[in-house]
Amino acid sequence: MSLLFGNDRRGQYPDSWYAATARPLPVAEPLRGHLTCDVCIVGGGYTGLSTALHLARQGASVLLLEAHRVGFGASGRNGGQLGSGQRLDQGTLERMVGPEAARRLWDLSQDAKELVGELIVRHRIDAALKPGIAHACRTRAALDHEWAEAERLHRLYGYDKLEGFDGPGIAALTGSERFVGGTLDHGAGHLHPLRFALGLARAALKAGVRIHENTLVTGVEEGTQPLVRTEAGKVRAKAVVLAGNGYLGGLDGRVAARVMPINNFIVATEPLDDFPEILPSDVAVADSNFVVNYWRRSEDNRLLFGGGESYGYRFPRDIAALVRRPMLTIYPQLADARIDCAWGGTLAITMRRMPYFAQPRPGIWAAGGYSGHGVGMAVLAGRILSEAIGGKTGDFDLMASVKQPAFPGGVALRMPLLALAMTWYSLRDRLGL
């Protein structure tokens, strides 16, 4: 099954709350014929759009190809959380890559948040960026780890924006009695992901980027002048960037072995004017489950709640029912609340839950596998890729030094094996282990 077309209508955004509250661009014409450029980018999400924008600012001629619409994939339908740090905590990274490299990775993560804010201000993007992400812990062990990591960040990294909460404190912050405590990261934030993606696209177009939508890339040939083939044309470029993330498919076997697509799901409730206790401070929240639940208030006072497990590439028939179950474990008072919208999306993970940066073949660059931490890191990846293509490879080399092993079982068996593992972890979540 093609993930590009198996769950969605071709060339149309999903029926999400984000799509209903965004102003799309006019549809860009599909690529036809034979074109040339300095850099050809495959994928119109945060990575591709940010790469295109940064390269165009450097004076490069850039052509971006998107199989659907810009912001169609995970970039336009995610939870909107702009978190601090990398996907792995700093203690884990220190053990994995050493203190010096871990510090550099932390600094890059801070750059990612700053870059998102700068782009929103510079290009006047109406992304509704708001401060605050809470981490709500379900067990005492998870809370002890959360507080220890907060202390480490303050002591070793000078990060003083994490506020700790006990049980009553986190209950007042979230409106749920389900948690034993947590933290609130005042240096993190949340936003409207599709409006942000569309704002990046408008900025890229203004900078001179050529965008072709409804353009399926069918093959990429390596070389000093790589060739990108599409259904109705081809592009010869000095460099190619693979920015399709979970939708990249089989365009590159080395990337496919290390960056695996998975699906996630979100619902939007009816406006919750009668539940002022739920997120009274308008912060976003993620819990401590291995299969993470995440949620926040929308601008029109709905609860946007992400969660639920589904293994396999096909979306479930009743997404609302799937997500309602974990939502009600946290907010049982919403048992009678109407679900007005439910949608799924495809993101990508790696074995080590850190992004995969690589030059898989001559003339070809790739970044993806943000593992649920892409709002900031995918945008920063665009800047890192643009610098590396221009010859400044320091940050790219750092990210690429975090080696990502191939998933066991190869491309054919990786999903069944992941399903077995995730079933075990979701059972642990339900048992409170």
N, C-alpha and C positions, 0 to 999 in steps of 0.2 A: 504494500500500500504506500502511495506517495503521501507523506505528511503535508506537502504543500497543498494538496487538493482533496485529501481523504476526509477532512473534517470541516472544510470551509467552502464557500462558493467562490469561484474564481473571480479575482479582481474586486471583491467586496470585503469590507471590514466586518468582523463578527458583530452579532447583535448584543453588544455590551453597553454598559452605562457610559463607558468612555466614548464609544463611537456616537452615542446619542447626545453627548455634550461637547463635541468637538466640531471644528469647522475645517473640513477636508480641503485639500488643494484640488484644483482642476486636474482631471486625469491626464497624466503624461503619456504621450504616444508610445506604443511599443517600438522596439528597435527593429528596423528593416534595413537590409543592405550591409555594406562593409564600411566600418568606421575605424578610425585610429585615434589614439589619445596617449597621454603620458601614463595614466593609471586608470585601470578598469576595476570597479568595485562590484562584487556580487553580493547583493543583500542590502535592503533599505531600512534596516533598523538602526539602533543607536550606534553600533560599531561602524556600519557603513556610512551613515550620515555624518558622524563626527569625523571619520577619516576623510571623507570627501571635502567637508568644510575646511579642515585644517590644511589639506593639500592645496585646495584652491587659493587659500590665503597666501601660500608659499609661491604661487604663480604657476602651479601645474595645471595642465588640462586634464579634467577628470570626467569620467563617464560612469554613472551608477545604474546598475540593472536590478530591477526588483520584479519578482514573479507575480506579485499581486499589486498592492499599493504600499507606499512608504509608511512605515510604522504598523504594517499589517500583523506582524508576528508578536513575539513576546514583548517587544518594545512598546507596543500599543495596547497591551492587555494585561500587564503585570500588576502586582500589588502596590506599586508606586513608592516603595520604601527606599530612601537614600541613606543607607546605613554607613556607620563608621567601620574602619578596619577592612581586612580582607574577609573572605568567606570563612577561613579558619582563624581562631583566636591567636593572639600573639604568643602565648605560651606554647601552643602547638607549633607555630612557625619557628620559634626559637630552637625548638628541638629538631625540627625538620631541616632548616637551612642555616642555623647559627644566628647569634644575636645581631651581628652587623647586617646581614641580609634581611633579617626580620625587621630591623629598624627601617631599612630602606623601603621595604614593602609597606610598612605602616605609613611612612611619609607619602608614598604614592597614593595610598587610600585617602589620606587627607587632601591630597591634590585633586582626587576625583570629585569629592564633595565641593571643593572650591570651584572647580571647572564647571560643574553643573550650574552653580549659582552665578558664575560670571557669564556663561552663555545665556542664561535666562535674562539677566539684566542687559547685556550688550545688545541682544537681538529682540528685546521686549516680548519675550515669550510668555503667554498667559498660561503658565503651568500650575498655578495655585500652590506654589511651594510654601510649606508650613514647617515649623520646627518640631522636633521631638519624636523619638521612637522608644517605646518601653519594651523591655524584655521581661516577660512574665514567667516565673518558674513554677512548675507543677510539683516538684519534689524538693526536699531539703538538700539533697545532694546537688541538684541543679542550681539551687540558690547559693550554696557554699562556693561552687565553681564560679558563678556569675560575680559574686562579691570579690572573690580572690582575683579574678581577671580585672575587675575595676580597680582594685588596689595596685595591681601590676602596671596598668596603664598610667595611673597617676604617679607612681614611684619611678618607673623606668622611662616613660614616654612623655611625662609632663601633661597628660590629658586629664583635665579636671572637670569635664562636663558630664560625668556620670553621677547620678544621684541614686542612692540606695533606698529601697522600701521594704518594710516588713509586710506581714500579711494584711493587716488593716490598711496600710498605706497603699499597697498595690490594688486592694479592693476599691478604695476610694478613687484611684486613678483610672481603673478600667471599668468599674461597675460590675465586677464579677467576684464571687467568693471562692473561685476555683483554685486560686494560686496562693503559695505560701510566702511569696515576696518577689522581688525583682529589682530592676534598675530602670532609670529613665535617662536616655542619652540626649541631652540638650543640644549636642553638636550635630545630631543627625536630623533627618527631615523626611517629608513625604510630599508627593506631587501627583498631578494628573499626567499619567505616562504618555497617552496618545497626543495630548496637546503639546507636550514637550517634544515628542518625535516630529510632529508636524512643524513646530517652530524651528527645529534643526533643519528640516527639509527646505523651508522657506529661506533660511539663512544661506544654505548651500546653493540654492538656485540664484540668489542675489549675488553670491560670490563667483558665479560663472559655471557651476557644476551642471552638466547635462544629465538629466534623469529620464530613464525609460521604464515605465511601469508595464505590468502585464507582459513581461519579457522573461520567459523561462530559459535559464542557462542549461544547456545540454552537455557541455563538455569544456574542459580547460586543458590546453596543451602547453607544457612548459617550454622554456627556452629564453634566450636573450631578448626576444620579442614574443612573449606569450600570446597565445590565441585563445579567445573566448568565443565559443559557439553558442548560438541561441536557436530558437525554433525558426526564425525568419532572417537571421543575419549573423554577423560575426564582428569581433572587435580585436584589432591588433594593438597591443599596448607595451610600454616599457616595463610595467609591473602590473600584477593582478593581486587584489586583496579578496580573500574568501571571508565574507562577513555574514554568512547565512546562519551561523550558529546551529540551532536545533533543526533547521530546515535545509541544511546544506546537502543532505542525502549522500550520494555516492560520488560527488564531484572530485573528492580526493580521499583515497583509501587510508592514508596515514592519519588524516584528521578524523575520519569516520571511526577509526579504531579507538580513538581517545576522547571524542566528544559525542556523547550519547543523548539523543532527544528523549525527554519525558514530558508528560502532560500534567497540567495543574488547573485548578478550577476556582472560580470566584462567583459569588452571588451579590446582588444589590437588593436590599430589602426596600419596602416602602419607607417613606420618611418617618423617622422615629421621634416625633415631637413629644410623645407621651412617655419617653424613656430618657429623661435628662441625666440619669445616673450613669449611662453608658458613655464612656470617654468624654467627661465634661470638659477636659482641657484640650480636646481636639488633637490628641497625639495618636500616632500609629502604634500598633502592638504586634509583637511576634512572641509565640510561646516557646517553651523549652522542649517540645516534642522533637523526636528525630524526624518524623513526618510533620513539618512545621505548619501550624495554623497562624494566620496573620490577618489583621483587620484594621480598619480606620473608618472615620466618618467621611462622607462625601460633602461637597459644598452645599447640597440641598438636603442634608441631614439624614441620609440613608446610612446604613451599615454596609460597608463593602468588606465581605468576609471571604477569605481564601482558605481552602483546605480540602480534605477528602483524598482518598487514594484510588487510583485506577491504573491498572497495569496492562500494557498493550497500547498500541498507537491509536486505536479508535476511541473517540470520546464516548462516554456513557450516554444512554438515551435521556436519562433524567438527571442532569447536572444539579438542579436545584435540590433534589432529594439527597443526593450524595453529599453536598456541602452543608445542608441543613443539620445533618447529624452531629458533626463536630461543633457547629455553631451553637447548638442547643446544650451541649455539655458545658459550654462557657456562659451562655446567656439563656437559661431555661425560661426566663420571663418573655422571651420572644417566640414562644411556642405557637402563638396565633398570628405572628407577624407575616404579612404577605411578602413573597419573593417576587419582585417585579422584573428581574433580569438575572440570567445565569449564563456563563460562558466559560469556555476552556481555552487553553493556550499551550503552546509547545515551547519549552525552554531546553537548555542542555546542561548536562553535568559532566564532570570528569571523575576519575577514580579517586583523586585526592581532594576534590572539591575546590581546587584552585584553577584559575583560567589557564587555557592552553594557548600559548603564543609560540609560533613556529614559522619557519620557511620550509614547508614540506617538500617543495620542488624548486628548481631554479626559476627565478623570476616571480615566484608565487609566495605571498605572505598570508598568514591566517591568525585569527584570534577568536576565541569563543569559549564555551563551557563555563560560564560565569556562575553556575550552580545556585541560582536564586539570588545573586548579589550583583546583578548587572546594571542597575540604574546608574550607579556611579562608575563602576569599572568598565563597562562597555563604552561609555563616553570617553573615559580616559584612554581606553585602548585605541580609539581613533587618533588621539593626539600622539600616542606612542608609536603607532604604525606610520603616521605621516612623518614623524621625525626619523624613524629608522629608514624609510624609503629615501629620505633626503640625505642619509649618511650618518645621522646621529643616533647610534644604536644602544646607548647605555641603558635606558629604561627597558627597551625591548629585550636586551640580553638578560637583564635581571629577571623579568617575568618568564622568559624562556628557560632560565636556569632551574625553575621549579619543575622538575621533570614529571611528566604525566605518563604512567604506564598505560598500555592498551587494556581495554576491558577483557576479562577472561571470556573465552568462548568465541571470540571474534565477533564480527558484525552480526552474524546470523544468530548466535546464541546469547549475546549480551543481554537482551531484553528479558528472556525467560529466567536467566540467572539473577538479574536484578529484581525481578518480581518475587522470587523466592526470598531474597534478602530483605526486601522492603516489607513483605508480609510478616517476617519475624520482627522487624523493628516496629511496625505499627502495632503488633501484639504487645510488645514491651510498653509502648506508649499507653495502650488501653489498661494495662495492668499497673501502670504507675511506676515502672522500674527505671 
